Amino acid sequence: MPTIDESARPTGAPVGGDAARVLALALPAVGEQLLNMTVGLVDTFMVGHLGAAAVAAVGLSNQAVMFVTMFFAAVATGVTALVARHTGAGEPAGANRILHQGYLIGAAIGVLMTLLSVALAPGILHVLRAPADVVAPGTIYLRVAAAGFILASWLFIGNAALRGSGDTRSPMLVMAVVNVVNIVVAALFIYGPGPFPQLGVTGSALGAAVGRGAGGLMVTALLLRGRGALKLKWPQLRPNLVQMKRIANIGLPAGAEQMLMRIGMMTYVTTVASLGTQAYAAHQLALQAESLAYMPGFGFAIAATTLVGQGLGAGDPERSRRDAFLSQRLAILLMALMGVMFFVFAGPLLDIFIDDPAVVQLGIWPLRLVAFSQPALATMMVLSGGLRGAGDTRATLVITAAGLWLVRVPLAMLLTGPLGLLGAWIAMGVDLNFRGLGMFLRFRSGRWARLRV
């Protein structure tokens, strides 16, 4: 069996048997996702005590922020897959070329998205059908968050390159710093102790923006010093159209997938927002609670992405297949356990975030309902990660678009009338099962192993 050149292996890259390779990548990535989710959980917790309007303002504005970050994620997908291929093939110079081009693309997108978000913030909130009491604070939140988009792009892309090289510990440490900075800044400016101004929702935006900016600076500093085979050098930040095209061939379908997903999610969210501020606040809080299940899903998806790419780079597609399915099984086990927790403790989980019994009551059964879709969600996340690691982003685009636009959005529009918020979450559950099956069938076909990137 072909082996990876140990001299080219970055610090922290996994060695050993199948389970060791998966767990060495997945466990730090689970920690990273826990820290990433904590940013949103902490912000929601802090503003939750300001009332339903504050929760809705942060939630709707973050829909727009997530729409922007899908562009960063698209570039990051191409960077991870290609860095993993070069790492598996023992080609550190190729991995570094991809890193530098990813940084250039991210900076350009970050500047553009900052300008557009600041200029169009009020219109974006109206498009999202924000209630009247949510538009003003939501506009301020979005404009403050937009100030950090350039550094946020480097946070995404730098961490993606590290993961592709087999180093998932460094991104975890970077996200720990993001959390500490976010918590400190948000606490100071939401509540305004001592000499600090009490800014409410604006303070939450400051915490998120400064935290992600600090993370972008930290990962850049790490790469400038060098992490394993990866080393960022400012003089090498010159456009290379050949390498940009390689990133684009993987990233553009991934970006289209993310765009269709974000537009679909915003359409879905506007359906929920039309139910009123309390219903949307309940929806947002239930999503925050459910996001706990994304931790193992994200971690094992990262393992699948990296190991599929490295296995193909090393000329061993069977190892790639084996590692991806092992990652899927482990994720299903952990996420099914999370589903049991959602069903049994739905009320107490929601109580953590808000002192409003009516909002909590609205969110209990949606959270219980999604518990049954956790195995499908695990399959969808992990095997789509494996497909992206192989560069098969066109397949994930088709499956994601079909699930959102042919299943979730139409069902939500149909069911929210008679069933309210519960109808929207029934639509979500059907979509997750549809996409989980689609990703499983595509990965099992093995067509991804024959793609050239």
Protein Blocks (a to p, Z undefined) as FASTA:
>chain_A
ZZddfklpcghiaedjfklmmmmmmmmmmmmmmmmmmmmmmmmmmmmmnojklmmmmmmm
mmmmmmmmmmmmmmmmmmmmmmmmmmmnopaklmmmmmmmmmmmmmmmmmmmmmmmmmmm
mmmmmmnopafklmmmmmmmmmmmmmmmmmmmmmmmmmmmmmmnopaklmmmmmmmmmmm
mmmmmmmmmnopajbccekjmmmmmmmmmmmmmmmmmmmmmmmnogajbccdfklmccdf
klmmmmmmmmmmmmmmmmmmmmmmmmmmmmmmmnojklmmmmmmmmmmmmmmmmmmmmmm
mmmmmmmmmmmmnopaklmmmmmmmmmmmmmmmmmmmmmmmmmmmmmmmmmmpccfklmm
mmmmmmmmmmmmmmmmmmmmmmmmmmmmnopamlmmmmmmmmmmmmmmmmmmmmmmmnom
mlmmmmmmmmmmmmmmmmmmmmmnommmmpcZZ
